[in-house]
Amino acid sequence: MISLFFTMLSAATDTAQTINTSNIQNLISKYGQAFILILFVLIFYFMIIRPQNKQKVAINNMIDNLKIGDKIITKGGIIGKICEINNNEVVIELFDKSKIQILKHAIISLINDNKEKLQ
């Protein structure tokens, strides 16, 4: 009698495991590829697109807030001080007091000369 009970119990659990496994396999086969695609799109957005947009906004804000006297570095590696600002162009003075005219979007960063004294 006890062996019959254990046989029925094991048959019931095997059937339940087969049903659960087949349901899971059906879900994976239906939605697995879509889930992986969505996962890759989210990873691509948060790892590449979002940081690039933040950097672009920061550079555009820096370019919009340029003022005469700022020390800058251009994309070509030229270091100079802003003498004149026109619509899309900037005149910078180099180390040897020569002046060149560049586009605003050639500026890649500002040089911060604020040197704090240690107290």
Secondary structure as the mmCIF struct_conf table of DSSP 4:
data_model
#
loop_
_struct_conf.conf_type_id
_struct_conf.id
_struct_conf.beg_label_comp_id
_struct_conf.beg_label_asym_id
_struct_conf.beg_label_seq_id
_struct_conf.end_label_comp_id
_struct_conf.end_label_asym_id
_struct_conf.end_label_seq_id
HELX_RH_AL_P HELX_RH_AL_P1 ILE A 2 PHE A 44
HELX_RH_PI_P HELX_RH_PI_P1 TYR A 45 ILE A 49
HELX_RH_AL_P HELX_RH_AL_P2 ARG A 50 ASP A 64
TURN_TY1_P TURN_TY1_P1 ASN A 65 ASN A 65
TURN_TY1_P TURN_TY1_P2 ILE A 68 GLY A 69
STRN STRN1 LYS A 71 THR A 74
TURN_TY1_P TURN_TY1_P3 LYS A 75 GLY A 76
STRN STRN2 ILE A 79 ILE A 85
BEND BEND1 ASN A 87 ASN A 88
STRN STRN3 GLU A 89 GLU A 93
TURN_TY1_P TURN_TY1_P4 PHE A 95 ASP A 96
BEND BEND2 LYS A 97 LYS A 97
STRN STRN4 LYS A 99 LEU A 103
HELX_RH_3T_P HELX_RH_3T_P1 LYS A 104 ALA A 106
STRN STRN5 ILE A 107 ILE A 111
HELX_LH_PP_P HELX_LH_PP_P1 GLU A 116 LEU A 118
#
